[in-house]
Amino acid sequence: MNNKEFIAEMSDRMGYSVGDTQRLVNTLIDAMSDAFQEDNAIAIPNFGVFETKKKMERIMVNPSTGQRMLVPPKLVLTFKPNAAWKEKLKGGRA
């Protein structure tokens, strides 16, 4: 499902215009981005938790040349689904 299809589906389900729904989704994404920038986790009940984690600095070896390189630390976004969603996905009933 791409963005256009997602917005159309949300618009149909909520009874809002496509433009209003697009603004709602953009506002939600902006709010989530702000929370991630402040290193806050976002828990959505009955769905899961989005959070940022810091990957530590590490040494990487290029397998073709054998050259060692230092990879700087970075933040990565992770998602941990709710236990009920995990079971649905395992059983193929999503």
PEVENPE-V715287 format. One record per helix or strand of 3 or more residues. SS is the DSSP state (@ for helix, = for strand). FROM is the first residue (numbers start at 1). TO is the last residue. If there is no record, write none. Layout:
ss: {SS	SS}
from: {FROM	FROM}
to: {TO	TO}
//
This chain:
ss: {@	@	=	=	=	=	=	@}
from: {3	18	42	48	58	68	74	83}
to: {14	37	44	55	61	71	81	91}
//
